[in-house]
């Protein structure tokens, strides 16, 4: 019988009965979960607390790329690119069920640009060394047009093809949580840290948190406490010290999702120079196309950032400069925004282009360790450096990092087809549920392959607690087609209610909450039509 790795009640019982931990991590995004895996695999008694669901914020709202960063290479940040390309290789090695090579084509409208981009991408290939996943090459005008249906061919000279990595960010987060739990960590969502506890010398000795579902409060002691809360790091730092220099300058990245017919479902489009000097991607993802992203300075942070109209207009306008039949606002199936926790300088001119994309480690006088900045591709390296710093500054026993060779939960080189591929080795166990109940074979929606058994699995084995958890981060439907996800919500809520022993009132409340949330993922003109 399959044993659940993510069991919320069991983890909370551990928190209640085991008050002394080696490592306490605040934040259940890419960084926090990576640290939990690193600490747990070294044998440290580890607990992770997330105020909402795993990867609720930035970590589920990326462009779905595992990459060194072609743009950063153009900016001269060779060190960051070199490190990221090696980390990309380790993700391919340790999570082959999640990562795959994606072909990108840069359309070129001058011979100079063809050579310029090819030379730059050859350097990109070279920096990857033994972790290279493909060779950059010229692509003829005919092939560029065939691989990118709808690309403007007037004055087109061909293109340059290169390979990079693609993955599903939220599924990676869940698999990291399962990996940490498999190595002994207690990993709990919907638990908000409300206080940092200190000894007489002013050093942090633990923390207090509240179970968001019951309101019960818990206190734990920990040898080291790590603040890995992304754009919320300053909120935790305020629990430590009322006044401090803000560490994060949020930058909003918006994406729009459209039908794959606009671009095809094989090659991705990379636009290297937009009107504001950045890059834009058009990437096939789960039988749709993801367009993005923007880089907009934001003064405030929230769990549900909303795309700005000007960001959506910018993406559509940029795409229109390259496509003969560009998508319109009415073609958008979903639009979402994420906030990058960029490490903020002491002074800024309002632009985010000069703000470091690399991460920063800060040690407070109280002993609190804060990690901020970075990106998904380098999550493992960030975690390694964070735990190494914890060892150097606390009483933790010296133990080596093991994550370079740690397989991520779901590891499988035999990939199932379709959307089952992302489940890896879990896929047969999910399908086995249908043998016990034929109703679990039923589709959640005629336009998607997802079945009822996946909802049962999400609740039983992936700590999904709400309809949003399932449709936004376990199945990704909210990010692919918001309107159809709203159609699925009642069925998903009913299935979850059985698993969680909830009543009709809970179902109605969950559906209502989800419908309100999902409307925010539709362009404003479609919200009116849905009402």
Secondary structure as UniProt FT lines:
FT   HELIX           8..17
FT   STRAND          20..26
FT   HELIX           30..41
FT   TURN            42..43
FT   STRAND          46..49
FT   TURN            54..55
FT   HELIX           58..60
FT   STRAND          65..66
FT   HELIX           70..74
FT   TURN            75..76
FT   HELIX           78..94
FT   TURN            96..98
FT   STRAND          100..108
FT   HELIX           111..128
FT   HELIX           129..131
FT   STRAND          137..139
FT   HELIX           141..147
FT   TURN            149..150
FT   TURN            154..155
FT   STRAND          158..166
FT   HELIX           169..182
FT   TURN            183..184
FT   STRAND          186..188
FT   STRAND          191..198
FT   TURN            200..201
FT   STRAND          204..211
FT   TURN            212..214
FT   STRAND          217..227
FT   HELIX           230..232
FT   HELIX           233..240
FT   STRAND          248..259
FT   HELIX           260..262
FT   STRAND          268..271
FT   TURN            275..276
FT   STRAND          280..285
FT   TURN            286..287
FT   STRAND          288..292
FT   STRAND          296..297
FT   HELIX           309..320
FT   TURN            321..322
FT   TURN            324..325
FT   HELIX           329..331
FT   STRAND          334..343
FT   TURN            353..354
FT   STRAND          359..363
FT   TURN            365..366
FT   STRAND          369..373
FT   HELIX           376..378
FT   HELIX           379..393
FT   HELIX           403..405
FT   TURN            409..410
FT   HELIX           418..426
FT   HELIX           427..436
FT   HELIX           438..441
FT   TURN            446..447
FT   HELIX           452..461
FT   HELIX           467..468
FT   HELIX           469..474
FT   HELIX           477..480
FT   HELIX           482..500
FT   HELIX           504..519
FT   TURN            520..521
FT   HELIX           524..530
//
